Amino acid sequence: MTQPPAETQGEALTARQQAVLDAVLSLMVEKGSGLTMTAVARRASCSKETLYKWFGDRDGLLTATVQWQASKVRAGNYDRQTLDVGTLRESLKGFAANWLDVISSPTSIALNRVAVSQAASRDGNLGSIVLANGRFAIGERLKPVLDAGREAGLITFDDTETAFRTFFGLAGRDVQIRLLLGDTLTLSRAEIARDAERATEQFLTLYGTAQNDPGRKTNNA
């Protein structure tokens, strides 16, 4: 699998490159699998030579597309040295809301459906591309927040990956699988915000320490 050049990853993309990747996503929504460089060039009003120059090959284009979509899921800004429970809570809520907003979008649903189909039939590399640049990359984006929370004494856990998977499950619940299977579930911004807050509070209940909640009583209280 060819990796795209460093300058095409995440926020380093130019506006023109972002438009190309949005064209890829729109084609997937309309047509599903069978994406070709010719179709992308036509939709994005550019030459195939430009696509090859920017992204290397079809796998490079798909990798950049997944990275572009995944870059919309952020863990928030925080100072590791002064992290407090309020900032931790807002970082977790922001991540969950970003992620729910992205996975419930028509573009992500179409992208993931094609990836699952290709993974099942072993036809193409999109499944592995989505796994590496979606789920795994997003996990590495949030894990430093969890580790910082543990270092600050706000949460406690033995394994960062396990803690991340717990939060991921609390935030996502059955939303993604229902959407992939054709459920007409729709999530408003208000519902996403409520779900993100609920997942965050549930996670902090599971992993929080006494320092996490000044009002929490200790065993000696």
Disulfide bonds with the S-S distance in Angstrom:
none
